[in-house]
Amino acid sequence: MSRPGKIDVIIPVYNALDDLVKCIESVVKNTDMAKHRLILVNDASSDERIMPYIKSLESDSILVVENESNMGFSATVNHGIEISYDRDVILLNSDTIVTAGWVEKIINCAYSDRNIATVTPLSNNATLCSVPDFLMENKLPRGYTLDEYATLVEKTSMKLYPRIPVAHGFCMFIKREVFDRIGLFDARTFEKGYGEENDFCYRAIQLGYSHVMCDDTYIYHTGSTSFVSEDKRKLMEAHQRILIERYPDLDMDVALHCRTNPNEAVQDNVKIQTALNNGRKNLLYLVQSDFRKDANDHLGGTQLHVKDMMTVMRHKYNVFVAARNGDYLNLTAYLDEEEIVFRFYLGRVPAYAKLRDQKTAQLYGRILDAFSIDMVHIHHTKDMTVEMFYRSAERNIPLVATLHDYYTVCPFIKMMDCMAGECISTQQCNECIAGHTTINPSTDYASFWRKEHLRALSNAEALFVPSEFTKKVIGSYYPEITEKIQVIPHGIGGEKIYSSTNEGDFNIAFVGGISKEKGSYISSQLIKNSPKNVHWFLFGISGNNELSSLDRKNYTKTGPYEREELQGLLLEHKIDLVCILSRFRETYCYTLSEAVNCSIPVIATDIGALGERMRRDGFGWLVSMEDTYNETMRIIERIKNRGEEYARKKEIAEKYIVKNLWHMGESYMVVYDGLMQNTQCEHYSKSWDTYKFITDAHRVAKGKKISIEADGEQIQERLEELENRMNSITSSFTYKVANGLRRLPVPGKAYIKKAVYKIHSLLKRK
């Protein structure tokens, strides 16, 4: 299929000098005028400035024609097409502004398929070809010039060249062979415009041609659709009736296209790339489960920390959060004022942890490349593999990781042995693992686990932990990377609250998910054997049946809560004391921070970061792991009347200032900025299939099909199937008999119906 050497750009002119000047200047600037021509056809403009202006431009490459009288839009266009004689043409409205490379890009699109008759580029205002919003009159996005936006559209295009039922006349490329076969525009019927391009396109379709959208070219169209005069409205309605009479099925295609928008991916792509290409650095967080409320498991401490980090960091960076959600990987881009969700298929969580996996590695690599990630911060890799450590290293993308728990040391996170006791020795690790799982005890699984994680963690520039205790434990297993470990305590949201002293019952709360590991058994025993004038509260849920089903007058269960509601619950119920009786070595404990932020003292077990923080800051009482129940009961007996001992601890809690989110964020930003100072986001350096990869994932997240052309084809096939079925029905003998029966008088219908039923019964017996 040979490409044309030269084409003609035809602009029908009628008044509107200011728009015309801008249009012609843009054409001359952005078109190879040594190769192509511009034909200006003045349709007897009433503005006397028009003709002198366009005559002043006349040259070998700019032809100027004037109609002796006003011929109307369609005839004026035809006049220009006839002058062009044997060239392909682009019909261009005078209220447009073209952009760099527009002609060549449109030609490439037109000759990508021999059956293409017309090509329409993208625009802010071109109905079916409008971006970013379909069928709308759009404005240029804030912060973009026209040339910058056109460049973005071109460089990030998927080059789908999707089909559309009709072209748009604001900028309409037409192959010369189409004129030769079907003739020019119907100027007699559509003298003043409004429908002539649809009529032309329908005639072309009847000969097997198609019309496409050039999705890598953007041209600005200033024509407003906000006001339609009464005369224009009547003319449009009359011409629409003509089109329906001439082409009922094809006109239905246009209506169907408008309702279903099968090329929505084109608009999605433009929206996504406009939002993402904002000049900011791109920061990726990887976490084992999403904190989005529509995710399967969104309430864990790690998820909430990542949510806090995102909240702070999105004001400076584009924050991408990659998190498993069932069989999929959610990837959400949190921009300053916008969020965009993408979804990628990961597959089921394997029965045995897979630390390395080629399929996951490829997906991570594509995400890093497609979204131009400048830095990666890994928060958890449970059920996610450690491949991100390696994919980032291969690309020289700086990577840091936060060790929220002991997962890199022990696959069971809390480091409790198989009898739910504290893990105090590494000698029995494999037996413990076998006790938790069906892994063969003869397999040195613990060594395998730690070697793989050490190898992965060695790729990190820095490792963060929330407490000195956590650093000590991790360092004891991995002395090779201890120097990389930095302690940054978790911050919390909300202002410091100075709660007043309660004068009624002494109110004690358990907060969060109170499991066996969190001391649920001891909690239930404390409630059942409670001292007088003590009221117990459970804010959250319990995995212990005894605690969750316990029914006492002095015990109130409020059920699950959102984190933002906790302060209100503590204040509303006038809580005097919070008990945190964990049986494992916590690495930080948000509940402790929340209680102290409300000026409430705490009783906690002397283990892990709980013991470390309580001893250091003194805002409560520590009890031993060996005698937790009795020691807790004795403390409550001493302080339940809110005497001097209680007052001292409450005063310490009131004076203590918990690190907030913004202070925490500043600590991380220092590290981020240092590592990202030499990274450069390579905008527009990707292939078309990368942008399709991004857009498809966004469409999956929205529950959409990802095939562009297939959507339209399936709709059309379904319509054709229904039409064929209807034709089959209406042509059948049964239908004709039934239709005849329908026309009979009511008594006749009843008589015939009985007769048909008897005949049917007889035939059935045979």
Secondary structure by P-SEA (a helix, b strand, c coil): cccccbbbbbbbbccaaaaaaaaaaaaaaccccccbbbbbbbccccccccaaaaaaaccccbbbbbbcccccaaaaaaaaaaaaccbbbbbcccccccccaaaaaaaaaaaccccccbbbbbcccccccccccccccccccccccaaaaaaaaaaaccccccccccccccbbbbbaaaaacccccccccccccccaaaaaaaaaaaabbbbbbcccbbbbbccccccccaaaaaaaaaaaaaaaaacaaaaaaaaaaaaccccaaaaaaaaaaaaaaccbbbbbbbccccccccccccccaaaaaaaaaaaaaccccbbbbbbbcccbbbbbbbcccbbbbbbbbbcccccccccccaaaaaaaaaaaaaacccbbbbcccccccaaaaaaaaaaccbbbbbcccccccccccccccccccccccccaaaaaaaaacccccccaaaaaaaaaaaaaaccccbbbbccaaaaaaaaaacccccccbbbbcccccccccccccccccbbbbbcccccccccaaaaaaaaaaccccbbbbbcbbbccccccccccccccccccccccaaaaaaaaaccccccccccccccccaaaaaaaaaccccccccccaaaaaaaacccbbbbbcccaaaaaaaaaaacccccaaaaaaaaaaaacccccaaaaaaaaaaaaaaaacccccccccccaaaaaaaaaaaaaaacccccaaaaaaaaaaaaaaaaaaaaaaaacaaaaaaaaaaaccaaaaaaaaaaaaaaaaaaaac
